[in-house]
Amino acid sequence: MEWVISIAVMLSLLGSIMWIRPSPREKLISEIRLHARKLGFTVQLAQVETTRGKGEMEPQKLRLPAYRFPRKELTKTEKGKWICWQVFRTENVANRGLPSGWSWKTGEFEVTQEMCEMISQLIEKLPAGVKALESSPIQFTVYWREEGGVEQLDAIFEAIQPFVKSNL
């Protein structure tokens, strides 16, 4: 009888220890976010409302990790003239100049043709886990599902550099 109680207690303790250990997915996310901070990103969990997709009555509301790269060197005049834009990985009719499967939420007719081409080229370089992009005078944001590991984050970082450096 003492053996049964001892085994039950040991299993209970082992179960408690296993319960508090992070899963492989949690370890990966922790590694990605730590690397993101080293690259200069701020990572937040954000709720975004997508554009309304074809055949949908209402836009979707998603909770996604937002990888924000701050813009620090804009003057007040540059901030005032800034053209904000936001695109989503959603099939919609508001897709002027974007690759198939992407749609504008804001900025479709405000951005220049050159900017539109740059956005399209950026989208082509991004991994499939990226669900949206947003540009404002405060930051450049990538909404990403954190799939693929640190290598994918490095690819995202390299792809957005022309936007961060040229203030688009």
Number of C-alpha atoms within 10 A of each C-alpha: 5 7 8 9 10 11 11 12 12 12 12 12 12 11 11 11 10 11 10 8 10 11 11 9 12 11 12 17 18 13 13 21 22 14 15 20 13 10 13 13 21 16 18 13 11 13 13 15 14 21 24 19 20 10 8 10 8 11 13 13 11 12 12 19 20 25 27 21 23 16 15 10 12 13 9 10 8 12 15 10 9 17 16 18 19 18 24 24 21 23 18 19 12 19 18 14 17 20 16 13 12 24 26 25 20 17 16 19 12 12 17 12 12 9 14 18 15 17 20 16 14 18 22 13 13 20 17 14 14 21 20 23 23 19 23 17 21 16 18 24 22 24 24 20 16 21 17 14 14 18 11 18 22 14 13 20 20 13 17 20 14 13 15 17 10 7 18 18
